[in-house]
Amino acid sequence: MGRLALFGATYSVYVRIVRLVLEEAGTPYDLIEIDIFDRDKVPPDYAERHPFNRIPALEHDGFRLFETDAIVAYLLDRFGAHELMPDEVQARARMRQLMRVADNYAYRALVWGIYIEEMERGRLGLLTSDELARAGKCLRVLADLSTPDFLVGQRLTLADLWLQPMLAYLDLAPAGRALLREVPELAAWLARMRQRRAVVATRFPAEQRGA
C-alpha cells in the first residue's frame, strides 16, 4: 500500500483537520507544503490536483481527491478509523450538524472575523460590536449543541477534530480569548483537546511561536 501524500499548508484549518484524522488513526503520511497565498511558490501543475487552487488535496496509490469532507470520508473507509464516528443515529446527526455549523458559520466568524482581523490585519482591539456578536453567537450555538466530555458523547468524533483548529486560532486572539471565557464549557474542552498527541503534533506555526 502506497504512502499517503497530503498537499497543503501547516497554517490551514482544513489541512489540519485532515492531519488530525490521520494522526488519530495512526496512518503515516507525507505533508507537501503548498502555500496558496504565495502564488509564485504554488507548483504549476497543482491545478491538476485541485482545479480551484485550494487546499487540501490528497493522493494515495495514484488516486487523487480534494475537498476535506471527501478526503476524510475516504480515510475513514480506507483505513478503518470508524471510532471517530458515533454509533448511535442521533449522535451521528448531531456530529454532522456541528461540523456544518463550523463550516458555514464558525470558520468565517471565528477564524477570519476574529483571528485574521486582529492578528494579521492590524485591528487589535478594533473589532466592531457586530463582528464580536457574530462570533459570540457561533460559540453559544456550538456550546448549546455539545455534550460535556467531547462535543458528541463520551469519545472523540469528527466534530471535535473539525472544531479544534478553528477554536485554536480564536484563542490566539485577545478578543477570541475573551469570547471563549463567556462559554467556559468550550474553553475547558479546548484545554483538554490541547493535551492530545494528535493536536500537539499538528500545531499551527502561530501556536508554536506563542508557546
Backbone as JSON Lines, residues from 0, in Angstrom:
{"i":0,"aa":"M","n":[0.84,-1.19,0.0],"ca":[0.0,0.0,0.0],"c":[0.88,1.24,0.0]}
{"i":1,"aa":"G","n":[0.64,2.14,-0.95],"ca":[1.45,3.35,-1.04],"c":[1.18,4.31,0.09]}
{"i":2,"aa":"R","n":[2.16,5.14,0.34],"ca":[2.04,6.14,1.4],"c":[1.18,7.3,0.92]}
{"i":3,"aa":"L","n":[0.42,7.86,1.83],"ca":[-0.44,9.0,1.53],"c":[0.37,10.26,1.35]}
{"i":4,"aa":"A","n":[-0.02,11.08,0.39],"ca":[0.56,12.42,0.22],"c":[-0.56,13.43,0.42]}
{"i":5,"aa":"L","n":[-0.37,14.31,1.37],"ca":[-1.34,15.37,1.65],"c":[-0.72,16.7,1.23]}
{"i":6,"aa":"F","n":[-1.42,17.42,0.39],"ca":[-0.94,18.69,-0.13],"c":[-1.67,19.83,0.57]}
{"i":7,"aa":"G","n":[-0.89,20.72,1.18],"ca":[-1.5,21.83,1.9],"c":[-0.49,22.53,2.78]}
{"i":8,"aa":"A","n":[-0.97,23.46,3.58],"ca":[-0.11,24.28,4.42],"c":[-0.38,24.01,5.9]}
{"i":9,"aa":"T","n":[0.66,24.1,6.69],"ca":[0.51,23.85,8.13],"c":[-0.35,24.91,8.81]}
{"i":10,"aa":"Y","n":[-0.52,26.06,8.18],"ca":[-1.35,27.11,8.79],"c":[-2.83,26.92,8.52]}
{"i":11,"aa":"S","n":[-3.2,25.98,7.64],"ca":[-4.58,25.85,7.18],"c":[-5.46,25.08,8.16]}
{"i":12,"aa":"V","n":[-6.62,25.62,8.47],"ca":[-7.59,24.93,9.31],"c":[-7.99,23.6,8.7]}
{"i":13,"aa":"Y","n":[-8.3,23.59,7.41],"ca":[-8.83,22.38,6.81],"c":[-7.75,21.35,6.52]}
{"i":14,"aa":"V","n":[-6.53,21.77,6.28],"ca":[-5.43,20.82,6.2],"c":[-5.22,20.18,7.57]}
{"i":15,"aa":"R","n":[-5.31,20.98,8.61],"ca":[-5.12,20.43,9.96],"c":[-6.22,19.43,10.31]}
{"i":16,"aa":"I","n":[-7.44,19.67,9.87],"ca":[-8.5,18.71,10.13],"c":[-8.11,17.34,9.57]}
{"i":17,"aa":"V","n":[-7.65,17.33,8.33],"ca":[-7.24,16.05,7.71],"c":[-6.06,15.46,8.47]}
{"i":18,"aa":"R","n":[-5.11,16.29,8.85],"ca":[-3.96,15.78,9.59],"c":[-4.38,15.2,10.94]}
{"i":19,"aa":"L","n":[-5.32,15.83,11.6],"ca":[-5.8,15.31,12.88],"c":[-6.43,13.93,12.7]}
{"i":20,"aa":"V","n":[-7.22,13.76,11.64],"ca":[-7.81,12.46,11.37],"c":[-6.71,11.42,11.13]}
{"i":21,"aa":"L","n":[-5.72,11.77,10.33],"ca":[-4.61,10.85,10.05],"c":[-3.84,10.51,11.33]}
{"i":22,"aa":"E","n":[-3.56,11.5,12.14],"ca":[-2.82,11.27,13.38],"c":[-3.61,10.4,14.34]}
{"i":23,"aa":"E","n":[-4.91,10.69,14.49],"ca":[-5.73,9.9,15.4],"c":[-5.86,8.46,14.9]}
{"i":24,"aa":"A","n":[-5.86,8.28,13.58],"ca":[-5.96,6.93,13.01],"c":[-4.62,6.2,12.99]}
{"i":25,"aa":"G","n":[-3.53,6.92,13.29],"ca":[-2.21,6.31,13.24],"c":[-1.77,5.96,11.83]}
{"i":26,"aa":"T","n":[-2.2,6.77,10.86],"ca":[-1.9,6.5,9.45],"c":[-0.73,7.37,8.99]}
{"i":27,"aa":"P","n":[0.38,6.79,8.55],"ca":[1.52,7.59,8.09],"c":[1.16,8.37,6.83]}
{"i":28,"aa":"Y","n":[1.75,9.55,6.7],"ca":[1.5,10.38,5.52],"c":[2.67,11.35,5.35]}
{"i":29,"aa":"D","n":[2.78,11.88,4.15],"ca":[3.74,12.94,3.87],"c":[2.96,14.22,3.61]}
{"i":30,"aa":"L","n":[3.37,15.31,4.26],"ca":[2.76,16.61,4.02],"c":[3.62,17.38,3.04]}
{"i":31,"aa":"I","n":[3.05,17.72,1.9],"ca":[3.75,18.52,0.89],"c":[3.2,19.93,1.0]}
{"i":32,"aa":"E","n":[4.07,20.85,1.45],"ca":[3.62,22.22,1.73],"c":[3.23,22.94,0.43]}
{"i":33,"aa":"I","n":[2.01,23.47,0.43],"ca":[1.51,24.29,-0.65],"c":[0.92,25.55,-0.02]}
{"i":34,"aa":"D","n":[1.58,26.68,-0.25],"ca":[1.08,27.96,0.28],"c":[0.28,28.63,-0.82]}
{"i":35,"aa":"I","n":[-1.03,28.51,-0.74],"ca":[-1.87,29.05,-1.82],"c":[-1.9,30.57,-1.83]}
{"i":36,"aa":"F","n":[-1.41,31.2,-0.76],"ca":[-1.38,32.66,-0.73],"c":[-0.09,33.22,-1.32]}
{"i":37,"aa":"D","n":[0.84,32.33,-1.68],"ca":[2.07,32.74,-2.36],"c":[2.08,32.06,-3.72]}
{"i":38,"aa":"R","n":[1.44,32.7,-4.68],"ca":[1.23,32.08,-5.99],"c":[2.54,31.74,-6.7]}
{"i":39,"aa":"D","n":[3.61,32.47,-6.4],"ca":[4.89,32.19,-7.05],"c":[5.47,30.85,-6.63]}
{"i":40,"aa":"K","n":[5.0,30.33,-5.48],"ca":[5.54,29.08,-4.97],"c":[4.6,27.89,-5.16]}
{"i":41,"aa":"V","n":[3.42,28.14,-5.71],"ca":[2.5,27.04,-5.99],"c":[2.95,26.32,-7.26]}
{"i":42,"aa":"P","n":[3.17,25.02,-7.21],"ca":[3.63,24.3,-8.41],"c":[2.67,24.51,-9.59]}
{"i":43,"aa":"P","n":[3.22,24.66,-10.79],"ca":[2.36,24.91,-11.96],"c":[1.31,23.83,-12.19]}
{"i":44,"aa":"D","n":[1.61,22.6,-11.77],"ca":[0.67,21.51,-12.01],"c":[-0.31,21.29,-10.86]}
{"i":45,"aa":"Y","n":[-0.29,22.18,-9.86],"ca":[-1.17,21.95,-8.72],"c":[-2.65,22.0,-9.1]}
{"i":46,"aa":"A","n":[-2.99,22.8,-10.11],"ca":[-4.38,22.88,-10.56],"c":[-4.9,21.53,-11.05]}
{"i":47,"aa":"E","n":[-3.99,20.61,-11.4],"ca":[-4.42,19.27,-11.77],"c":[-4.89,18.49,-10.54]}
{"i":48,"aa":"R","n":[-4.41,18.88,-9.37],"ca":[-4.84,18.23,-8.13],"c":[-6.1,18.89,-7.58]}
{"i":49,"aa":"H","n":[-6.17,20.2,-7.71],"ca":[-7.33,20.94,-7.2],"c":[-7.65,22.04,-8.21]}
{"i":50,"aa":"P","n":[-8.68,21.88,-9.02],"ca":[-8.96,22.84,-10.1],"c":[-9.29,24.24,-9.62]}
{"i":51,"aa":"F","n":[-9.62,24.38,-8.32],"ca":[-9.93,25.7,-7.78],"c":[-8.76,26.27,-6.98]}
{"i":52,"aa":"N","n":[-7.61,25.58,-7.03],"ca":[-6.39,26.04,-6.34],"c":[-6.62,26.31,-4.86]}
{"i":53,"aa":"R","n":[-7.27,25.35,-4.21],"ca":[-7.47,25.43,-2.77],"c":[-6.73,24.26,-2.12]}
{"i":54,"aa":"I","n":[-6.74,24.22,-0.8],"ca":[-6.15,23.13,-0.05],"c":[-7.17,22.64,0.98]}
{"i":55,"aa":"P","n":[-7.08,21.35,1.33],"ca":[-6.09,20.32,1.0],"c":[-6.44,19.55,-0.28]}
{"i":56,"aa":"A","n":[-5.45,18.78,-0.72],"ca":[-5.63,17.77,-1.76],"c":[-4.88,16.52,-1.3]}
{"i":57,"aa":"L","n":[-5.32,15.38,-1.79],"ca":[-4.76,14.11,-1.34],"c":[-4.41,13.24,-2.53]}
{"i":58,"aa":"E","n":[-3.34,12.46,-2.4],"ca":[-3.04,11.41,-3.37],"c":[-2.66,10.14,-2.64]}
{"i":59,"aa":"H","n":[-3.25,9.04,-3.06],"ca":[-2.96,7.75,-2.44],"c":[-2.99,6.67,-3.5]}
{"i":60,"aa":"D","n":[-1.84,6.04,-3.74],"ca":[-1.75,4.99,-4.76],"c":[-2.29,5.45,-6.1]}
{"i":61,"aa":"G","n":[-1.98,6.69,-6.47],"ca":[-2.42,7.23,-7.74],"c":[-3.83,7.8,-7.74]}
{"i":62,"aa":"F","n":[-4.56,7.62,-6.65],"ca":[-5.93,8.15,-6.53],"c":[-5.86,9.56,-5.96]}
{"i":63,"aa":"R","n":[-6.43,10.51,-6.69],"ca":[-6.39,11.91,-6.27],"c":[-7.76,12.37,-5.8]}
{"i":64,"aa":"L","n":[-7.75,13.22,-4.78],"ca":[-9.0,13.66,-4.18],"c":[-8.82,15.06,-3.61]}
{"i":65,"aa":"F","n":[-9.86,15.89,-3.7],"ca":[-9.87,17.17,-3.0],"c":[-11.22,17.37,-2.35]}
{"i":66,"aa":"E","n":[-11.32,18.36,-1.48],"ca":[-12.44,18.66,-0.58],"c":[-12.29,17.86,0.71]}
{"i":67,"aa":"T","n":[-12.27,18.59,1.82],"ca":[-11.99,17.99,3.12],"c":[-12.97,16.88,3.47]}
{"i":68,"aa":"D","n":[-14.27,17.13,3.27],"ca":[-15.27,16.1,3.58],"c":[-14.98,14.8,2.84]}
{"i":69,"aa":"A","n":[-14.7,14.92,1.55],"ca":[-14.45,13.72,0.74],"c":[-13.17,13.02,1.18]}
{"i":70,"aa":"I","n":[-12.14,13.8,1.47],"ca":[-10.87,13.22,1.92],"c":[-11.05,12.46,3.22]}
{"i":71,"aa":"V","n":[-11.73,13.08,4.18],"ca":[-11.92,12.44,5.48],"c":[-12.77,11.18,5.34]}
{"i":72,"aa":"A","n":[-13.82,11.23,4.55],"ca":[-14.65,10.04,4.35],"c":[-13.82,8.9,3.74]}
{"i":73,"aa":"Y","n":[-12.96,9.23,2.79],"ca":[-12.1,8.23,2.17],"c":[-11.16,7.62,3.21]}
{"i":74,"aa":"L","n":[-10.57,8.47,4.05],"ca":[-9.64,7.96,5.06],"c":[-10.34,7.03,6.04]}
{"i":75,"aa":"L","n":[-11.56,7.39,6.46],"ca":[-12.28,6.53,7.39],"c":[-12.58,5.18,6.75]}
{"i":76,"aa":"D","n":[-13.03,5.2,5.51],"ca":[-13.38,3.95,4.83],"c":[-12.13,3.12,4.49]}
{"i":77,"aa":"R","n":[-11.09,3.8,4.06],"ca":[-9.89,3.1,3.58],"c":[-9.06,2.54,4.72]}
{"i":78,"aa":"F","n":[-9.0,3.28,5.83],"ca":[-8.1,2.88,6.92],"c":[-8.84,2.47,8.18]}
{"i":79,"aa":"G","n":[-10.15,2.41,8.11],"ca":[-10.94,1.83,9.19],"c":[-10.98,2.61,10.48]}
{"i":80,"aa":"A","n":[-10.86,3.94,10.42],"ca":[-10.89,4.76,11.64],"c":[-12.33,5.1,12.01]}
{"i":81,"aa":"H","n":[-13.17,4.07,12.07],"ca":[-14.6,4.31,12.29],"c":[-14.92,4.67,13.73]}
{"i":82,"aa":"E","n":[-13.94,4.57,14.62],"ca":[-14.19,5.0,16.0],"c":[-14.42,6.51,16.09]}
{"i":83,"aa":"L","n":[-14.07,7.23,15.03],"ca":[-14.32,8.68,15.0],"c":[-15.76,9.01,14.64]}
{"i":84,"aa":"M","n":[-16.57,8.0,14.35],"ca":[-17.98,8.17,14.05],"c":[-18.82,7.62,15.2]}
{"i":85,"aa":"P","n":[-19.79,8.37,15.7],"ca":[-20.65,7.82,16.76],"c":[-21.43,6.6,16.27]}
{"i":86,"aa":"D","n":[-21.76,5.72,17.19],"ca":[-22.51,4.52,16.84],"c":[-24.0,4.82,16.67]}
{"i":87,"aa":"E","n":[-24.52,5.73,17.47],"ca":[-25.96,5.97,17.52],"c":[-26.39,6.97,16.45]}
{"i":88,"aa":"V","n":[-27.55,6.76,15.86],"ca":[-28.01,7.55,14.72],"c":[-28.13,9.03,15.06]}
{"i":89,"aa":"Q","n":[-28.77,9.35,16.18],"ca":[-28.94,10.76,16.54],"c":[-27.6,11.43,16.84]}
{"i":90,"aa":"A","n":[-26.68,10.69,17.44],"ca":[-25.36,11.25,17.71],"c":[-24.62,11.55,16.41]}
{"i":91,"aa":"R","n":[-24.76,10.69,15.41],"ca":[-24.15,10.95,14.11],"c":[-24.74,12.21,13.48]}
{"i":92,"aa":"A","n":[-26.05,12.36,13.6],"ca":[-26.68,13.56,13.06],"c":[-26.19,14.81,13.77]}
{"i":93,"aa":"R","n":[-26.04,14.74,15.1],"ca":[-25.54,15.9,15.85],"c":[-24.1,16.2,15.45]}
{"i":94,"aa":"M","n":[-23.3,15.18,15.25],"ca":[-21.92,15.41,14.82],"c":[-21.89,16.16,13.49]}
{"i":95,"aa":"R","n":[-22.7,15.71,12.52],"ca":[-22.75,16.37,11.23],"c":[-23.24,17.81,11.37]}
{"i":96,"aa":"Q","n":[-24.22,18.01,12.25],"ca":[-24.72,19.37,12.46],"c":[-23.62,20.3,12.98]}
{"i":97,"aa":"L","n":[-22.86,19.83,13.95],"ca":[-21.76,20.63,14.49],"c":[-20.71,20.92,13.41]}
{"i":98,"aa":"M","n":[-20.41,19.94,12.59],"ca":[-19.42,20.13,11.53],"c":[-19.89,21.17,10.52]}
{"i":99,"aa":"R","n":[-21.18,21.13,10.17],"ca":[-21.68,22.1,9.19],"c":[-21.83,23.49,9.8]}
{"i":100,"aa":"V","n":[-22.16,23.58,11.09],"ca":[-22.13,24.89,11.75],"c":[-20.72,25.45,11.71]}
{"i":101,"aa":"A","n":[-19.74,24.58,11.94],"ca":[-18.34,25.02,11.88],"c":[-18.0,25.53,10.48]}
{"i":102,"aa":"D","n":[-18.35,24.77,9.45],"ca":[-18.01,25.16,8.08],"c":[-18.73,26.43,7.63]}
{"i":103,"aa":"N","n":[-20.02,26.48,7.9],"ca":[-20.86,27.52,7.3],"c":[-20.92,28.82,8.1]}
{"i":104,"aa":"Y","n":[-20.61,28.76,9.39],"ca":[-20.74,29.95,10.22],"c":[-19.49,30.23,11.05]}
{"i":105,"aa":"A","n":[-19.02,29.22,11.79],"ca":[-17.93,29.46,12.74],"c":[-16.61,29.78,12.07]}
{"i":106,"aa":"Y","n":[-16.29,29.07,10.99],"ca":[-14.99,29.31,10.34],"c":[-14.85,30.77,9.93]}
{"i":107,"aa":"R","n":[-15.85,31.3,9.28],"ca":[-15.79,32.7,8.84],"c":[-15.79,33.65,10.02]}
{"i":108,"aa":"A","n":[-16.66,33.42,10.99],"ca":[-16.81,34.36,12.1],"c":[-15.65,34.31,13.08]}
{"i":109,"aa":"L","n":[-15.13,33.12,13.35],"ca":[-14.1,32.96,14.39],"c":[-12.69,33.12,13.85]}
{"i":110,"aa":"V","n":[-12.4,32.46,12.73],"ca":[-11.04,32.49,12.2],"c":[-10.8,33.78,11.41]}
{"i":111,"aa":"W","n":[-11.62,34.02,10.39],"ca":[-11.43,35.22,9.57],"c":[-11.95,36.47,10.27]}
{"i":112,"aa":"G","n":[-13.05,36.35,10.96],"ca":[-13.65,37.52,11.58],"c":[-12.96,38.01,12.83]}
{"i":113,"aa":"I","n":[-12.3,37.1,13.56],"ca":[-11.62,37.49,14.8],"c":[-10.1,37.36,14.66]}
{"i":114,"aa":"Y","n":[-9.61,36.12,14.47],"ca":[-8.15,35.93,14.47],"c":[-7.47,36.71,13.35]}
{"i":115,"aa":"I","n":[-7.92,36.54,12.11],"ca":[-7.25,37.21,10.99],"c":[-7.34,38.72,11.13]}
{"i":116,"aa":"E","n":[-8.52,39.2,11.5],"ca":[-8.69,40.65,11.62],"c":[-7.81,41.24,12.72]}
{"i":117,"aa":"E","n":[-7.76,40.59,13.86],"ca":[-6.98,41.13,14.98],"c":[-5.48,40.91,14.81]}
{"i":118,"aa":"M","n":[-5.1,39.7,14.42],"ca":[-3.7,39.33,14.49],"c":[-2.93,39.51,13.19]}
{"i":119,"aa":"E","n":[-3.64,39.57,12.06],"ca":[-2.92,39.68,10.79],"c":[-3.28,40.94,10.0]}
{"i":120,"aa":"R","n":[-4.36,41.59,10.36],"ca":[-4.77,42.79,9.63],"c":[-4.7,44.05,10.47]}
{"i":121,"aa":"G","n":[-4.02,43.95,11.59],"ca":[-3.73,45.14,12.38],"c":[-4.92,45.78,13.08]}
{"i":122,"aa":"R","n":[-5.94,44.98,13.4],"ca":[-7.13,45.54,14.05],"c":[-7.22,45.1,15.5]}
{"i":123,"aa":"L","n":[-6.09,45.0,16.16],"ca":[-6.07,44.58,17.55],"c":[-6.88,45.57,18.4]}
{"i":124,"aa":"G","n":[-7.91,45.07,19.05],"ca":[-8.76,45.9,19.88],"c":[-9.71,46.8,19.12]}
{"i":125,"aa":"L","n":[-9.82,46.6,17.8],"ca":[-10.62,47.49,16.97],"c":[-11.82,46.8,16.33]}
{"i":126,"aa":"L","n":[-12.13,45.59,16.74],"ca":[-13.25,44.89,16.14],"c":[-14.58,45.54,16.53]}
{"i":127,"aa":"T","n":[-15.53,45.49,15.63],"ca":[-16.83,46.12,15.88],"c":[-17.7,45.22,16.75]}
{"i":128,"aa":"S","n":[-18.74,45.81,17.31],"ca":[-19.67,45.04,18.13],"c":[-20.37,43.98,17.3]}
{"i":129,"aa":"D","n":[-20.63,44.26,16.03],"ca":[-21.27,43.26,15.16],"c":[-20.36,42.06,14.93]}
{"i":130,"aa":"E","n":[-19.07,42.31,14.71],"ca":[-18.12,41.21,14.5],"c":[-18.03,40.33,15.75]}
{"i":131,"aa":"L","n":[-17.95,40.95,16.89],"ca":[-17.87,40.21,18.14],"c":[-19.16,39.44,18.4]}
{"i":132,"aa":"A","n":[-20.29,40.06,18.07],"ca":[-21.58,39.41,18.3],"c":[-21.74,38.17,17.42]}
{"i":133,"aa":"R","n":[-21.3,38.25,16.15],"ca":[-21.39,37.09,15.26],"c":[-20.57,35.92,15.81]}
{"i":134,"aa":"A","n":[-19.36,36.23,16.27],"ca":[-18.51,35.19,16.82],"c":[-19.1,34.62,18.1]}
{"i":135,"aa":"G","n":[-19.59,35.51,18.95],"ca":[-20.19,35.06,20.21],"c":[-21.4,34.16,19.99]}
{"i":136,"aa":"K","n":[-22.22,34.5,19.0],"ca":[-23.38,33.67,18.69],"c":[-22.94,32.27,18.25]}
{"i":137,"aa":"C","n":[-21.93,32.2,17.4],"ca":[-21.43,30.89,16.96],"c":[-20.99,30.05,18.16]}
{"i":138,"aa":"L","n":[-20.26,30.65,19.07],"ca":[-19.78,29.91,20.23],"c":[-20.93,29.42,21.1]}
{"i":139,"aa":"R","n":[-21.93,30.27,21.29],"ca":[-23.07,29.86,22.12],"c":[-23.85,28.72,21.47]}
{"i":140,"aa":"V","n":[-24.03,28.79,20.15],"ca":[-24.73,27.71,19.44],"c":[-23.94,26.41,19.56]}
{"i":141,"aa":"L","n":[-22.63,26.49,19.35],"ca":[-21.8,25.29,19.46],"c":[-21.88,24.7,20.87]}
{"i":142,"aa":"A","n":[-21.83,25.57,21.87],"ca":[-21.9,25.09,23.25],"c":[-23.25,24.45,23.54]}
{"i":143,"aa":"D","n":[-24.32,25.05,23.04],"ca":[-25.66,24.51,23.28],"c":[-25.85,23.14,22.64]}
{"i":144,"aa":"L","n":[-25.18,22.9,21.52],"ca":[-25.32,21.63,20.81],"c":[-24.41,20.54,21.34]}
{"i":145,"aa":"S","n":[-23.45,20.91,22.19],"ca":[-22.39,19.99,22.6],"c":[-22.7,19.29,23.92]}
{"i":146,"aa":"T","n":[-21.98,18.2,24.14],"ca":[-22.09,17.45,25.4],"c":[-20.86,17.72,26.26]}
{"i":147,"aa":"P","n":[-20.89,17.35,27.55],"ca":[-19.83,17.79,28.46],"c":[-18.43,17.24,28.19]}
{"i":148,"aa":"D","n":[-18.3,16.0,27.8],"ca":[-16.96,15.4,27.67],"c":[-16.31,15.79,26.35]}
{"i":149,"aa":"F","n":[-16.72,15.14,25.3],"ca":[-16.37,15.56,23.95],"c":[-17.59,16.27,23.38]}
{"i":150,"aa":"L","n":[-17.49,16.77,22.17],"ca":[-18.6,17.54,21.64],"c":[-19.84,16.69,21.4]}
{"i":151,"aa":"V","n":[-19.63,15.39,21.11],"ca":[-20.75,14.47,20.9],"c":[-20.48,13.21,21.7]}
{"i":152,"aa":"G","n":[-21.01,13.16,22.9],"ca":[-20.87,11.95,23.7],"c":[-19.57,11.87,24.48]}
{"i":153,"aa":"Q","n":[-19.16,10.65,24.78],"ca":[-18.04,10.43,25.69],"c":[-16.77,9.97,24.99]}
{"i":154,"aa":"R","n":[-16.74,10.04,23.64],"ca":[-15.5,9.73,22.94],"c":[-15.3,10.7,21.79]}
{"i":155,"aa":"L","n":[-14.06,10.79,21.35],"ca":[-13.69,11.7,20.27],"c":[-14.44,11.34,18.99]}
{"i":156,"aa":"T","n":[-14.94,12.38,18.29],"ca":[-15.56,12.18,16.98],"c":[-15.01,13.23,16.01]}
{"i":157,"aa":"L","n":[-15.46,13.14,14.77],"ca":[-15.05,14.12,13.77],"c":[-15.43,15.53,14.17]}
{"i":158,"aa":"A","n":[-16.5,15.7,14.92],"ca":[-16.89,17.05,15.35],"c":[-15.77,17.72,16.14]}
{"i":159,"aa":"D","n":[-15.13,16.99,17.03],"ca":[-14.02,17.54,17.81],"c":[-12.86,17.95,16.91]}
{"i":160,"aa":"L","n":[-12.57,17.12,15.91],"ca":[-11.44,17.4,15.03],"c":[-11.76,18.54,14.08]}
{"i":161,"aa":"W","n":[-13.02,18.75,13.76],"ca":[-13.41,19.87,12.9],"c":[-13.31,21.2,13.65]}
{"i":162,"aa":"L","n":[-13.75,21.2,14.91],"ca":[-13.81,22.47,15.65],"c":[-12.47,22.86,16.27]}
{"i":163,"aa":"Q","n":[-11.64,21.88,16.63],"ca":[-10.41,22.21,17.36],"c":[-9.54,23.23,16.63]}
{"i":164,"aa":"P","n":[-9.26,23.06,15.33],"ca":[-8.4,24.06,14.67],"c":[-9.0,25.46,14.65]}
{"i":165,"aa":"M","n":[-10.32,25.54,14.53],"ca":[-10.96,26.86,14.48],"c":[-10.87,27.56,15.83]}
{"i":166,"aa":"L","n":[-11.14,26.82,16.9],"ca":[-11.07,27.44,18.22],"c":[-9.63,27.67,18.66]}
{"i":167,"aa":"A","n":[-8.7,26.89,18.14],"ca":[-7.29,27.13,18.43],"c":[-6.87,28.5,17.92]}
{"i":168,"aa":"Y","n":[-7.28,28.82,16.69],"ca":[-6.98,30.16,16.17],"c":[-7.7,31.24,16.97]}
{"i":169,"aa":"L","n":[-8.96,31.01,17.28],"ca":[-9.71,32.01,18.04],"c":[-9.01,32.34,19.35]}
{"i":170,"aa":"D","n":[-8.49,31.32,20.01],"ca":[-7.86,31.5,21.32],"c":[-6.53,32.25,21.23]}
{"i":171,"aa":"L","n":[-5.97,32.4,20.05],"ca":[-4.72,33.15,19.88],"c":[-4.95,34.65,19.79]}
{"i":172,"aa":"A","n":[-6.18,35.07,19.61],"ca":[-6.51,36.5,19.52],"c":[-7.09,36.97,20.84]}
{"i":173,"aa":"P","n":[-6.69,38.14,21.34],"ca":[-7.22,38.63,22.61],"c":[-8.75,38.67,22.65]}
{"i":174,"aa":"A","n":[-9.37,39.16,21.59],"ca":[-10.84,39.2,21.57],"c":[-11.42,37.8,21.59]}
{"i":175,"aa":"G","n":[-10.74,36.87,20.92],"ca":[-11.2,35.49,20.92],"c":[-11.12,34.85,22.29]}
{"i":176,"aa":"R","n":[-10.03,35.09,23.02],"ca":[-9.9,34.55,24.37],"c":[-10.99,35.1,25.27]}
{"i":177,"aa":"A","n":[-11.3,36.37,25.11],"ca":[-12.36,36.98,25.92],"c":[-13.71,36.33,25.6]}
{"i":178,"aa":"L","n":[-13.97,36.08,24.33],"ca":[-15.23,35.43,23.95],"c":[-15.3,34.02,24.5]}
{"i":179,"aa":"L","n":[-14.19,33.3,24.47],"ca":[-14.18,31.93,24.99],"c":[-14.45,31.9,26.5]}
{"i":180,"aa":"R","n":[-14.01,32.91,27.21],"ca":[-14.28,32.95,28.65],"c":[-15.78,33.0,28.94]}
{"i":181,"aa":"E","n":[-16.56,33.48,27.97],"ca":[-18.01,33.56,28.16],"c":[-18.7,32.22,27.92]}
{"i":182,"aa":"V","n":[-17.98,31.26,27.37],"ca":[-18.51,29.9,27.17],"c":[-17.52,28.92,27.79]}
{"i":183,"aa":"P","n":[-17.47,28.85,29.11],"ca":[-16.42,28.08,29.8],"c":[-16.4,26.6,29.42]}
{"i":184,"aa":"E","n":[-17.55,26.05,29.02],"ca":[-17.56,24.64,28.63],"c":[-16.73,24.4,27.38]}
{"i":185,"aa":"L","n":[-16.76,25.34,26.43],"ca":[-15.92,25.21,25.24],"c":[-14.46,25.49,25.56]}
{"i":186,"aa":"A","n":[-14.21,26.46,26.44],"ca":[-12.83,26.74,26.84],"c":[-12.22,25.52,27.52]}
{"i":187,"aa":"A","n":[-12.99,24.85,28.37],"ca":[-12.48,23.66,29.05],"c":[-12.25,22.53,28.05]}
{"i":188,"aa":"W","n":[-13.17,22.37,27.1],"ca":[-13.0,21.35,26.06],"c":[-11.73,21.62,25.26]}
{"i":189,"aa":"L","n":[-11.48,22.87,24.88],"ca":[-10.29,23.21,24.11],"c":[-9.03,22.9,24.9]}
{"i":190,"aa":"A","n":[-9.05,23.18,26.19],"ca":[-7.88,22.88,27.03],"c":[-7.62,21.38,27.07]}
{"i":191,"aa":"R","n":[-8.67,20.58,27.15],"ca":[-8.49,19.12,27.14],"c":[-7.97,18.65,25.79]}
{"i":192,"aa":"M","n":[-8.5,19.2,24.73],"ca":[-8.05,18.8,23.39],"c":[-6.58,19.1,23.18]}
{"i":193,"aa":"R","n":[-6.09,20.18,23.77],"ca":[-4.68,20.56,23.61],"c":[-3.72,19.49,24.1]}
{"i":194,"aa":"Q","n":[-4.18,18.63,24.98],"ca":[-3.31,17.61,25.54],"c":[-3.19,16.37,24.66]}
{"i":195,"aa":"R","n":[-4.02,16.27,23.64],"ca":[-3.98,15.09,22.78],"c":[-2.73,15.1,21.92]}
{"i":196,"aa":"R","n":[-2.17,13.92,21.74],"ca":[-0.94,13.81,20.95],"c":[-1.13,14.34,19.54]}
{"i":197,"aa":"A","n":[-2.27,14.02,18.92],"ca":[-2.52,14.45,17.55],"c":[-2.57,15.98,17.44]}
{"i":198,"aa":"V","n":[-3.14,16.61,18.45],"ca":[-3.24,18.08,18.44],"c":[-1.86,18.7,18.6]}
{"i":199,"aa":"V","n":[-1.06,18.16,19.49],"ca":[0.3,18.66,19.68],"c":[1.12,18.48,18.39]}
{"i":200,"aa":"A","n":[0.95,17.35,17.73],"ca":[1.73,17.05,16.52],"c":[1.37,17.93,15.34]}
{"i":201,"aa":"T","n":[0.19,18.58,15.37],"ca":[-0.27,19.35,14.22],"c":[-0.44,20.83,14.54]}
{"i":202,"aa":"R","n":[0.23,21.3,15.57],"ca":[0.03,22.71,15.96],"c":[0.33,23.67,14.81]}
{"i":203,"aa":"F","n":[-0.46,24.74,14.75],"ca":[-0.21,25.8,13.78],"c":[1.12,26.48,14.08]}
{"i":204,"aa":"P","n":[1.8,27.01,13.07],"ca":[3.0,27.82,13.33],"c":[2.75,28.95,14.32]}
{"i":205,"aa":"A","n":[1.57,29.56,14.26],"ca":[1.24,30.66,15.18],"c":[1.18,30.15,16.63]}
{"i":206,"aa":"E","n":[0.73,28.93,16.82],"ca":[0.72,28.35,18.17],"c":[2.13,28.08,18.65]}
{"i":207,"aa":"Q","n":[2.97,27.59,17.77],"ca":[4.34,27.28,18.14],"c":[5.11,28.55,18.51]}
{"i":208,"aa":"R","n":[4.85,29.64,17.78],"ca":[5.51,30.91,18.11],"c":[5.09,31.42,19.47]}
{"i":209,"aa":"G","n":[3.83,31.15,19.84],"ca":[3.33,31.65,21.09],"c":[3.61,30.76,22.27]}
{"i":210,"aa":"A","n":[4.16,29.55,21.99],"ca":[4.41,28.59,23.08],"c":[5.58,29.03,23.96]}
